[in-house]
């Protein structure tokens, strides 16, 4: 009998397992893919990256993992915000909040390796890798999971079941949990690029008529590119030769980093807002991208999921005397305001900067100028981007559970 059974061994699910180990819980972690070896992964040019907010740094610090992550992470010390073809820009930094960085950029597989190493050393976590869930039977105070691995099957029992298997969650679909979907008609083209000038730890968020274009600073003077385009433009951009693609990017971004000299593999991801209508079902709760998949503007998705982890771990530790359903209701009440605020912020930014009506263009220009010149507005927006300025769980402020 498990206390907590986590479905999904990605970054969110693994983070929850790390948070709960050594807290007296018997934990199971179910992952559909093979569990990685303990070998340190080599960093490649094309590796996908994760942008960690300052609050995410605090959470990993509270978990005792930041010392292993920090040497491999690139700090974001400043964010340059602009609207292509319009006057005004804003620079955000952590000075007013007394932060040494607004966030950090790290290769996803490197972060995953740190989490997996920690789990592999934990005696309280049992990993079920290359596993498929055949059925889930939810009861008011427990769950029964029928699991298949290779040619064998087994039945697991758990007090709490946590679903963290990512966007378009297979288990949520299997359980018939309904989602709300908003299709942006946009696709993100993801790649790593190298500019001729050093990024100096500055990130860029440039709004264009096809959607936001973001560049994040990486190690070895690379930048991670997230270029949002209309769905109808994707195929033509992916077919371009590397020099032609870099030329097109140069026209959209400008010359603030000099000339783009190299681009790696390009990947395309259609963008939509997905929210689960009810993330709580009896003794089952859904967190991370399985509960809310956001537009990548502002890089809020994983950080929102990690704050889910922080609040859920604290609730499980502090409210064990409650029955499973009541405990999870407490968690949902704790998280709803932050989730709704973050979802609304990203959705509003996309809607506002993707609309080209003249009156909205003027509002955008004044808004960007105000963001740079009005100290309280700048501080509030910077706090939101850093994941701060809200009712926080202990891990969010780097305190252990």
MARTORDREN-749225 format. One record per residue (C-alpha): residue in one letter; x, y, z negated; residue number from 1. Coordinates in steps of 0.25 Angstrom, whole numbers, plus 5000, padded with zeros to 4 digits. Each point is the difference from the previous one (the first is absolute). Example, Ala and Ser with C-alpha at 12.3 -4.5 7.8 and 13.67 -1.06 7.14 Angstrom:
// MARTORDREN-749225
@lumza A	X 5049	Y 4982	Z 4969	miza 1
@lumza S	X 5006	Y 5014	Z 5002	miza 2
***
This chain:
// MARTORDREN-749225
@lumza X	X 5000	Y 5000	Z 5000	miza 1
@lumza X	X 5006	Y 5013	Z 5004	miza 2
@lumza X	X 4997	Y 5014	Z 4994	miza 3
@lumza X	X 5002	Y 5007	Z 5013	miza 4
@lumza X	X 5001	Y 4994	Z 5014	miza 5
@lumza X	X 5005	Y 5010	Z 5010	miza 6
@lumza X	X 4996	Y 4998	Z 5015	miza 7
@lumza X	X 5011	Y 5006	Z 5009	miza 8
@lumza X	X 5015	Y 5000	Z 4997	miza 9
@lumza X	X 5003	Y 5013	Z 5008	miza 10
@lumza X	X 5005	Y 5013	Z 4993	miza 11
@lumza X	X 4987	Y 5003	Z 4992	miza 12
@lumza X	X 4997	Y 4986	Z 4996	miza 13
@lumza X	X 5015	Y 4997	Z 4996	miza 14
@lumza X	X 5001	Y 5014	Z 4992	miza 15
@lumza X	X 4988	Y 4995	Z 4992	miza 16
@lumza X	X 5006	Y 4987	Z 4997	miza 17
@lumza X	X 5013	Y 5007	Z 4996	miza 18
@lumza X	X 4992	Y 5010	Z 4991	miza 19
@lumza X	X 4993	Y 4988	Z 4993	miza 20
@lumza X	X 5011	Y 4991	Z 4997	miza 21
@lumza X	X 5006	Y 5000	Z 4986	miza 22
@lumza X	X 4986	Y 5005	Z 4995	miza 23
@lumza X	X 4995	Y 4986	Z 4996	miza 24
@lumza X	X 4992	Y 4997	Z 5012	miza 25
@lumza X	X 5000	Y 4987	Z 5008	miza 26
@lumza X	X 5001	Y 5005	Z 5014	miza 27
@lumza X	X 4998	Y 4994	Z 5014	miza 28
@lumza X	X 5004	Y 5007	Z 5013	miza 29
@lumza X	X 4994	Y 4994	Z 5013	miza 30
@lumza X	X 5007	Y 5004	Z 5013	miza 31
@lumza X	X 4996	Y 4996	Z 5014	miza 32
@lumza X	X 5015	Y 5001	Z 5006	miza 33
@lumza X	X 5012	Y 4992	Z 4995	miza 34
@lumza X	X 5007	Y 5006	Z 4988	miza 35
@lumza X	X 5013	Y 5007	Z 5004	miza 36
@lumza X	X 5013	Y 4995	Z 4995	miza 37
@lumza X	X 5008	Y 5007	Z 4989	miza 38
@lumza X	X 5010	Y 5005	Z 5011	miza 39
@lumza X	X 5002	Y 5015	Z 5000	miza 40
@lumza X	X 4994	Y 5004	Z 5014	miza 41
@lumza X	X 5009	Y 5007	Z 5010	miza 42
@lumza X	X 4995	Y 5014	Z 5004	miza 43
@lumza X	X 4997	Y 5001	Z 5015	miza 44
@lumza X	X 4998	Y 5013	Z 5008	miza 45
@lumza X	X 4985	Y 4996	Z 5003	miza 46
@lumza X	X 4996	Y 4997	Z 4985	miza 47
@lumza X	X 4986	Y 5005	Z 4996	miza 48
@lumza X	X 5001	Y 5010	Z 4989	miza 49
@lumza X	X 4991	Y 5003	Z 4988	miza 50
@lumza X	X 4999	Y 5015	Z 4995	miza 51
@lumza X	X 4999	Y 5000	Z 4984	miza 52
@lumza X	X 4994	Y 5011	Z 4993	miza 53
@lumza X	X 5007	Y 5006	Z 4987	miza 54
@lumza X	X 4989	Y 4993	Z 4992	miza 55
@lumza X	X 5003	Y 4987	Z 5007	miza 56
@lumza X	X 5015	Y 5002	Z 4996	miza 57
@lumza X	X 4995	Y 5002	Z 4986	miza 58
@lumza X	X 4992	Y 4987	Z 5000	miza 59
@lumza X	X 5012	Y 4992	Z 5005	miza 60
@lumza X	X 5008	Y 5007	Z 4989	miza 61
@lumza X	X 4990	Y 4995	Z 4990	miza 62
@lumza X	X 5001	Y 4986	Z 5005	miza 63
@lumza X	X 5015	Y 5000	Z 4998	miza 64
@lumza X	X 5002	Y 4999	Z 5015	miza 65
@lumza X	X 5004	Y 5014	Z 5005	miza 66
@lumza X	X 5015	Y 4998	Z 4997	miza 67
@lumza X	X 5000	Y 4989	Z 5010	miza 68
@lumza X	X 4992	Y 5008	Z 5010	miza 69
@lumza X	X 5006	Y 5014	Z 4999	miza 70
@lumza X	X 5014	Y 4997	Z 5007	miza 71
@lumza X	X 4993	Y 4995	Z 5012	miza 72
@lumza X	X 4989	Y 5011	Z 5001	miza 73
@lumza X	X 5002	Y 5014	Z 5007	miza 74
@lumza X	X 4994	Y 5012	Z 4992	miza 75
@lumza X	X 4990	Y 5009	Z 5007	miza 76
@lumza X	X 5004	Y 5014	Z 4994	miza 77
@lumza X	X 4992	Y 5008	Z 5009	miza 78
@lumza X	X 4988	Y 4999	Z 5009	miza 79
@lumza X	X 4998	Y 5009	Z 5012	miza 80
@lumza X	X 4986	Y 5002	Z 5005	miza 81
@lumza X	X 4996	Y 5006	Z 5013	miza 82
@lumza X	X 4989	Y 5001	Z 5010	miza 83
@lumza X	X 5005	Y 4999	Z 5015	miza 84
@lumza X	X 4997	Y 5012	Z 5008	miza 85
@lumza X	X 4995	Y 5008	Z 4988	miza 86
@lumza X	X 5007	Y 5010	Z 4992	miza 87
@lumza X	X 5004	Y 4997	Z 4985	miza 88
@lumza X	X 5007	Y 4989	Z 4993	miza 89
@lumza X	X 5002	Y 4995	Z 4986	miza 90
@lumza X	X 5011	Y 4994	Z 4992	miza 91
@lumza X	X 4997	Y 4992	Z 4988	miza 92
@lumza X	X 5010	Y 4996	Z 4990	miza 93
@lumza X	X 5000	Y 4995	Z 4985	miza 94
@lumza X	X 5006	Y 5013	Z 4994	miza 95
@lumza X	X 4987	Y 5005	Z 4994	miza 96
@lumza X	X 4997	Y 4986	Z 4994	miza 97
@lumza X	X 5015	Y 4998	Z 4996	miza 98
@lumza X	X 5001	Y 4988	Z 5008	miza 99
@lumza X	X 5014	Y 4996	Z 5006	miza 100
@lumza X	X 4992	Y 4994	Z 5012	miza 101
@lumza X	X 4986	Y 4999	Z 5005	miza 102
@lumza X	X 5001	Y 4986	Z 5004	miza 103
@lumza X	X 5009	Y 4989	Z 5006	miza 104
@lumza X	X 5001	Y 4992	Z 5013	miza 105
@lumza X	X 5004	Y 4985	Z 4999	miza 106
@lumza X	X 5000	Y 4989	Z 5010	miza 107
@lumza X	X 4988	Y 4991	Z 4997	miza 108
@lumza X	X 5008	Y 4987	Z 5000	miza 109
@lumza X	X 5010	Y 5006	Z 4990	miza 110
@lumza X	X 4989	Y 5004	Z 4990	miza 111
@lumza X	X 4993	Y 4986	Z 5002	miza 112
@lumza X	X 5013	Y 4993	Z 4997	miza 113
@lumza X	X 5002	Y 5008	Z 4987	miza 114
@lumza X	X 4985	Y 4996	Z 4996	miza 115
@lumza X	X 5002	Y 4985	Z 5004	miza 116
@lumza X	X 5013	Y 4999	Z 4992	miza 117
@lumza X	X 4993	Y 5005	Z 4988	miza 118
@lumza X	X 4989	Y 4990	Z 5002	miza 119
@lumza X	X 5009	Y 4988	Z 5003	miza 120
@lumza X	X 5007	Y 5003	Z 4986	miza 121
@lumza X	X 4987	Y 5000	Z 4993	miza 122
@lumza X	X 4995	Y 4988	Z 4992	miza 123
@lumza X	X 4985	Y 5005	Z 5000	miza 124
@lumza X	X 4998	Y 5001	Z 5015	miza 125
@lumza X	X 4997	Y 4988	Z 5008	miza 126
@lumza X	X 5001	Y 5003	Z 5015	miza 127
@lumza X	X 4991	Y 4992	Z 5010	miza 128
@lumza X	X 5007	Y 5003	Z 5014	miza 129
@lumza X	X 4995	Y 4996	Z 5014	miza 130
@lumza X	X 4986	Y 4999	Z 4994	miza 131
@lumza X	X 4986	Y 5001	Z 5005	miza 132
@lumza X	X 4988	Y 5003	Z 4991	miza 133
@lumza X	X 4989	Y 4990	Z 5005	miza 134
@lumza X	X 4989	Y 5006	Z 4990	miza 135
@lumza X	X 4998	Y 5008	Z 4988	miza 136
@lumza X	X 4989	Y 4998	Z 4990	miza 137
@lumza X	X 4998	Y 5012	Z 4991	miza 138
@lumza X	X 4993	Y 4999	Z 4986	miza 139
@lumza X	X 4997	Y 5011	Z 4990	miza 140
@lumza X	X 5013	Y 4997	Z 4992	miza 141
@lumza X	X 5009	Y 4992	Z 5009	miza 142
@lumza X	X 5003	Y 4996	Z 5015	miza 143
@lumza X	X 5003	Y 4987	Z 5006	miza 144
@lumza X	X 5009	Y 5000	Z 5012	miza 145
@lumza X	X 5002	Y 4988	Z 5010	miza 146
@lumza X	X 5014	Y 5001	Z 5006	miza 147
@lumza X	X 5006	Y 4993	Z 5012	miza 148
@lumza X	X 5015	Y 4999	Z 5001	miza 149
@lumza X	X 5006	Y 4991	Z 5012	miza 150
@lumza X	X 4993	Y 4987	Z 4999	miza 151
@lumza X	X 4996	Y 5001	Z 4985	miza 152
@lumza X	X 4988	Y 5008	Z 4993	miza 153
@lumza X	X 4998	Y 5004	Z 4986	miza 154
@lumza X	X 4990	Y 5007	Z 4991	miza 155
@lumza X	X 5004	Y 5012	Z 4992	miza 156
@lumza X	X 4993	Y 5007	Z 4989	miza 157
@lumza X	X 5002	Y 5014	Z 4995	miza 158
@lumza X	X 4994	Y 5010	Z 4991	miza 159
@lumza X	X 5002	Y 5012	Z 5009	miza 160
@lumza X	X 5002	Y 4999	Z 5015	miza 161
@lumza X	X 5007	Y 5012	Z 5007	miza 162
@lumza X	X 4999	Y 5001	Z 5015	miza 163
@lumza X	X 5012	Y 5008	Z 5006	miza 164
@lumza X	X 5002	Y 4993	Z 5014	miza 165
@lumza X	X 5000	Y 5013	Z 5008	miza 166
@lumza X	X 4992	Y 5008	Z 5010	miza 167
@lumza X	X 4989	Y 4992	Z 5007	miza 168
@lumza X	X 5001	Y 4990	Z 4988	miza 169
@lumza X	X 4998	Y 4986	Z 5004	miza 170
@lumza X	X 4994	Y 4996	Z 4987	miza 171
@lumza X	X 4991	Y 5012	Z 4999	miza 172
@lumza X	X 4995	Y 4996	Z 5014	miza 173
@lumza X	X 4998	Y 4986	Z 4995	miza 174
@lumza X	X 4992	Y 5004	Z 4988	miza 175
@lumza X	X 4991	Y 5009	Z 5009	miza 176
@lumza X	X 5004	Y 5013	Z 4992	miza 177
@lumza X	X 4995	Y 5012	Z 5009	miza 178
@lumza X	X 5009	Y 5011	Z 5004	miza 179
@lumza X	X 4998	Y 5014	Z 5005	miza 180
@lumza X	X 5008	Y 5003	Z 5013	miza 181
@lumza X	X 5003	Y 5014	Z 5006	miza 182
@lumza X	X 5008	Y 4998	Z 5014	miza 183
@lumza X	X 5009	Y 5013	Z 5002	miza 184
@lumza X	X 5002	Y 4996	Z 5015	miza 185
@lumza X	X 5015	Y 5001	Z 4997	miza 186
@lumza X	X 5011	Y 4991	Z 5000	miza 187
@lumza X	X 5014	Y 5001	Z 4992	miza 188
@lumza X	X 5012	Y 4997	Z 5008	miza 189
@lumza X	X 5011	Y 4996	Z 4990	miza 190
@lumza X	X 5015	Y 5000	Z 5003	miza 191
@lumza X	X 5013	Y 5004	Z 4994	miza 192
@lumza X	X 5008	Y 5011	Z 5007	miza 193
@lumza X	X 5013	Y 5007	Z 4999	miza 194
@lumza X	X 5001	Y 5016	Z 5001	miza 195
@lumza X	X 5013	Y 5007	Z 5004	miza 196
@lumza X	X 4999	Y 5008	Z 4987	miza 197
@lumza X	X 5000	Y 4995	Z 4986	miza 198
@lumza X	X 4986	Y 4999	Z 4993	miza 199
@lumza X	X 5006	Y 5006	Z 4987	miza 200
@lumza X	X 4989	Y 4992	Z 4993	miza 201
@lumza X	X 4989	Y 5008	Z 5006	miza 202
@lumza X	X 4987	Y 4993	Z 5005	miza 203
@lumza X	X 4991	Y 5006	Z 5010	miza 204
@lumza X	X 4985	Y 5000	Z 5002	miza 205
@lumza X	X 4996	Y 5007	Z 5013	miza 206
@lumza X	X 4986	Y 5001	Z 5004	miza 207
@lumza X	X 4997	Y 4999	Z 5015	miza 208
@lumza X	X 4988	Y 4999	Z 5009	miza 209
@lumza X	X 5001	Y 4985	Z 5000	miza 210
@lumza X	X 5002	Y 4998	Z 4985	miza 211
@lumza X	X 5011	Y 5002	Z 4990	miza 212
@lumza X	X 5014	Y 4997	Z 5003	miza 213
@lumza X	X 5009	Y 4996	Z 4988	miza 214
@lumza X	X 5015	Y 4998	Z 4999	miza 215
@lumza X	X 5006	Y 4994	Z 4987	miza 216
@lumza X	X 5014	Y 5001	Z 4996	miza 217
@lumza X	X 5007	Y 4986	Z 5000	miza 218
@lumza X	X 5014	Y 4995	Z 4997	miza 219
@lumza X	X 5011	Y 5001	Z 5010	miza 220
@lumza X	X 4994	Y 5013	Z 5005	miza 221
@lumza X	X 4988	Y 4993	Z 5007	miza 222
@lumza X	X 4986	Y 5005	Z 4999	miza 223
@lumza X	X 4987	Y 4992	Z 4999	miza 224
@lumza X	X 4990	Y 5004	Z 5011	miza 225
@lumza X	X 4985	Y 5000	Z 4998	miza 226
@lumza X	X 4994	Y 5006	Z 5013	miza 227
@lumza X	X 4985	Y 5000	Z 5000	miza 228
@lumza X	X 4994	Y 5001	Z 5014	miza 229
@lumza X	X 4987	Y 4998	Z 5007	miza 230
@lumza X	X 4996	Y 4986	Z 5003	miza 231
@lumza X	X 5000	Y 5003	Z 5015	miza 232
@lumza X	X 5015	Y 5004	Z 4999	miza 233
@lumza X	X 5006	Y 4988	Z 4993	miza 234
@lumza X	X 5003	Y 4991	Z 5012	miza 235
@lumza X	X 5007	Y 5010	Z 5008	miza 236
@lumza X	X 5009	Y 5004	Z 4989	miza 237
@lumza X	X 5003	Y 4986	Z 4997	miza 238
@lumza X	X 5004	Y 4998	Z 5014	miza 239
@lumza X	X 5010	Y 5011	Z 5001	miza 240
@lumza X	X 5014	Y 4997	Z 5000	miza 241
@lumza X	X 5008	Y 5004	Z 4988	miza 242
@lumza X	X 5006	Y 5013	Z 5006	miza 243
@lumza X	X 4986	Y 5004	Z 5005	miza 244
@lumza X	X 4993	Y 4997	Z 4986	miza 245
@lumza X	X 5011	Y 5009	Z 4993	miza 246
@lumza X	X 4997	Y 5011	Z 5010	miza 247
@lumza X	X 4985	Y 4999	Z 4997	miza 248
@lumza X	X 5003	Y 5000	Z 4985	miza 249
@lumza X	X 5009	Y 5012	Z 5002	miza 250
@lumza X	X 4989	Y 5008	Z 5007	miza 251
@lumza X	X 4990	Y 4997	Z 4988	miza 252
@lumza X	X 5009	Y 5002	Z 4988	miza 253
@lumza X	X 5010	Y 5011	Z 5005	miza 254
@lumza X	X 5015	Y 5002	Z 4997	miza 255
@lumza X	X 5000	Y 5001	Z 4985	miza 256
@lumza X	X 5009	Y 4988	Z 4999	miza 257
@lumza X	X 5007	Y 5002	Z 5013	miza 258
@lumza X	X 4999	Y 4990	Z 5011	miza 259
@lumza X	X 4995	Y 4986	Z 4998	miza 260
@lumza X	X 5010	Y 4990	Z 5004	miza 261
@lumza X	X 4995	Y 4986	Z 4997	miza 262
@lumza X	X 4987	Y 4993	Z 4998	miza 263
@lumza X	X 4998	Y 4986	Z 4995	miza 264
@lumza X	X 4988	Y 4990	Z 5003	miza 265
@lumza X	X 4986	Y 5007	Z 5001	miza 266
@lumza X	X 4988	Y 4994	Z 4993	miza 267
@lumza X	X 4986	Y 5005	Z 5001	miza 268
@lumza X	X 4989	Y 4999	Z 4989	miza 269
@lumza X	X 4986	Y 5005	Z 5003	miza 270
@lumza X	X 4995	Y 5009	Z 4989	miza 271
@lumza X	X 4987	Y 5000	Z 4992	miza 272
@lumza X	X 4995	Y 5003	Z 4986	miza 273
@lumza X	X 4996	Y 4987	Z 4993	miza 274
@lumza X	X 4993	Y 5000	Z 4986	miza 275
@lumza X	X 4994	Y 4989	Z 4993	miza 276
@lumza X	X 4986	Y 5003	Z 4995	miza 277
@lumza X	X 5002	Y 4992	Z 4987	miza 278
@lumza X	X 5014	Y 4997	Z 4996	miza 279
@lumza X	X 4994	Y 4992	Z 4988	miza 280
@lumza X	X 4993	Y 4987	Z 5000	miza 281
@lumza X	X 4998	Y 4993	Z 4986	miza 282
@lumza X	X 5014	Y 4996	Z 4996	miza 283
@lumza X	X 5006	Y 5004	Z 5013	miza 284
@lumza X	X 5006	Y 5013	Z 5004	miza 285
@lumza X	X 5006	Y 5006	Z 5013	miza 286
@lumza X	X 5012	Y 5009	Z 5000	miza 287
@lumza X	X 5010	Y 5007	Z 5010	miza 288
@lumza X	X 4997	Y 5000	Z 5015	miza 289
@lumza X	X 4990	Y 4989	Z 4998	miza 290
@lumza X	X 4991	Y 5010	Z 4993	miza 291
@lumza X	X 5004	Y 5013	Z 5008	miza 292
@lumza X	X 5008	Y 5001	Z 5012	miza 293
@lumza X	X 5004	Y 5014	Z 5004	miza 294
@lumza X	X 5005	Y 5009	Z 5011	miza 295
@lumza X	X 5015	Y 5001	Z 4999	miza 296
@lumza X	X 5000	Y 5015	Z 4999	miza 297
@lumza X	X 5007	Y 5004	Z 4987	miza 298
@lumza X	X 5005	Y 4986	Z 4998	miza 299
@lumza X	X 4990	Y 4997	Z 4989	miza 300
@lumza X	X 4996	Y 4986	Z 5003	miza 301
@lumza X	X 5010	Y 4991	Z 4992	miza 302
@lumza X	X 5001	Y 5010	Z 4989	miza 303
@lumza X	X 4985	Y 5000	Z 4998	miza 304
@lumza X	X 5001	Y 4985	Z 4999	miza 305
@lumza X	X 5011	Y 5000	Z 4990	miza 306
@lumza X	X 4992	Y 5009	Z 4991	miza 307
@lumza X	X 4989	Y 4990	Z 5001	miza 308
@lumza X	X 5011	Y 4990	Z 4995	miza 309
@lumza X	X 5004	Y 5009	Z 4988	miza 310
@lumza X	X 4986	Y 5003	Z 4995	miza 311
@lumza X	X 4996	Y 4985	Z 5002	miza 312
@lumza X	X 5012	Y 4995	Z 4992	miza 313
@lumza X	X 4998	Y 5010	Z 4989	miza 314
@lumza X	X 4985	Y 4996	Z 4999	miza 315
@lumza X	X 5003	Y 4985	Z 5000	miza 316
@lumza X	X 5010	Y 5003	Z 4989	miza 317
@lumza X	X 4992	Y 5009	Z 4991	miza 318
@lumza X	X 4986	Y 4994	Z 5002	miza 319
@lumza X	X 5002	Y 4985	Z 4999	miza 320
@lumza X	X 4989	Y 4999	Z 4990	miza 321
@lumza X	X 4989	Y 5004	Z 5010	miza 322
@lumza X	X 4994	Y 4989	Z 5009	miza 323
@lumza X	X 5006	Y 5000	Z 5014	miza 324
@lumza X	X 4988	Y 5008	Z 5006	miza 325
@lumza X	X 5000	Y 5011	Z 4990	miza 326
@lumza X	X 5015	Y 5001	Z 5001	miza 327
@lumza X	X 5000	Y 5002	Z 5015	miza 328
@lumza X	X 4989	Y 5010	Z 4999	miza 329
@lumza X	X 5009	Y 5008	Z 4991	miza 330
@lumza X	X 5011	Y 4999	Z 5010	miza 331
@lumza X	X 4991	Y 5005	Z 5012	miza 332
@lumza X	X 4995	Y 5012	Z 4991	miza 333
@lumza X	X 5014	Y 5003	Z 4998	miza 334
@lumza X	X 5004	Y 5000	Z 5014	miza 335
@lumza X	X 4988	Y 5006	Z 5008	miza 336
@lumza X	X 5003	Y 5014	Z 4999	miza 337
@lumza X	X 5015	Y 4999	Z 5005	miza 338
@lumza X	X 4996	Y 4991	Z 5011	miza 339
@lumza X	X 4988	Y 5009	Z 5005	miza 340
@lumza X	X 5009	Y 5012	Z 4999	miza 341
@lumza X	X 5011	Y 4994	Z 5008	miza 342
@lumza X	X 4991	Y 4994	Z 5010	miza 343
@lumza X	X 4993	Y 5013	Z 5002	miza 344
@lumza X	X 5013	Y 5008	Z 5001	miza 345
@lumza X	X 5006	Y 4992	Z 5011	miza 346
@lumza X	X 4987	Y 4999	Z 5008	miza 347
@lumza X	X 4998	Y 5015	Z 4999	miza 348
@lumza X	X 5014	Y 5003	Z 5005	miza 349
@lumza X	X 4998	Y 4991	Z 5012	miza 350
@lumza X	X 4986	Y 5006	Z 5003	miza 351
@lumza X	X 5005	Y 5014	Z 4998	miza 352
@lumza X	X 5013	Y 4999	Z 5008	miza 353
@lumza X	X 4994	Y 4991	Z 5011	miza 354
@lumza X	X 4989	Y 5011	Z 5003	miza 355
@lumza X	X 5003	Y 5011	Z 5010	miza 356
@lumza X	X 4989	Y 5009	Z 4999	miza 357
@lumza X	X 5005	Y 5015	Z 4999	miza 358
@lumza X	X 4994	Y 5003	Z 4987	miza 359
@lumza X	X 5006	Y 4987	Z 4994	miza 360
@lumza X	X 5014	Y 5004	Z 5006	miza 361
@lumza X	X 5000	Y 5013	Z 4992	miza 362
@lumza X	X 4996	Y 4993	Z 4987	miza 363
@lumza X	X 5011	Y 4990	Z 5002	miza 364
@lumza X	X 5011	Y 5011	Z 5003	miza 365
@lumza X	X 4995	Y 5008	Z 4988	miza 366
@lumza X	X 5000	Y 4987	Z 4992	miza 367
@lumza X	X 5014	Y 4996	Z 5003	miza 368
@lumza X	X 5005	Y 5015	Z 4997	miza 369
@lumza X	X 4993	Y 4999	Z 4987	miza 370
@lumza X	X 5006	Y 4987	Z 4997	miza 371
@lumza X	X 5014	Y 5006	Z 5001	miza 372
@lumza X	X 4996	Y 5014	Z 4993	miza 373
@lumza X	X 4990	Y 4997	Z 4989	miza 374
@lumza X	X 5007	Y 4994	Z 4989	miza 375
@lumza X	X 4988	Y 4993	Z 4993	miza 376
@lumza X	X 4995	Y 4994	Z 5013	miza 377
@lumza X	X 5014	Y 4995	Z 5004	miza 378
@lumza X	X 5002	Y 4994	Z 4986	miza 379
@lumza X	X 4987	Y 4993	Z 5000	miza 380
@lumza X	X 5002	Y 4994	Z 5014	miza 381
@lumza X	X 5014	Y 4996	Z 4997	miza 382
@lumza X	X 4995	Y 4993	Z 4987	miza 383
@lumza X	X 4990	Y 4992	Z 5009	miza 384
@lumza X	X 5011	Y 4996	Z 5010	miza 385
@lumza X	X 5009	Y 4995	Z 4988	miza 386
@lumza X	X 4989	Y 4993	Z 4994	miza 387
@lumza X	X 5000	Y 5008	Z 4987	miza 388
@lumza X	X 4990	Y 5010	Z 4994	miza 389
@lumza X	X 4989	Y 4990	Z 4996	miza 390
@lumza X	X 4996	Y 4991	Z 4988	miza 391
@lumza X	X 5012	Y 4990	Z 5000	miza 392
@lumza X	X 5003	Y 4987	Z 4995	miza 393
@lumza X	X 5012	Y 4997	Z 4992	miza 394
@lumza X	X 5008	Y 4995	Z 5012	miza 395
@lumza X	X 4997	Y 5012	Z 5008	miza 396
@lumza X	X 5008	Y 5008	Z 4991	miza 397
@lumza X	X 5011	Y 4990	Z 4999	miza 398
@lumza X	X 4996	Y 4994	Z 4986	miza 399
@lumza X	X 5000	Y 4985	Z 4999	miza 400
@lumza X	X 4987	Y 4993	Z 4997	miza 401
***
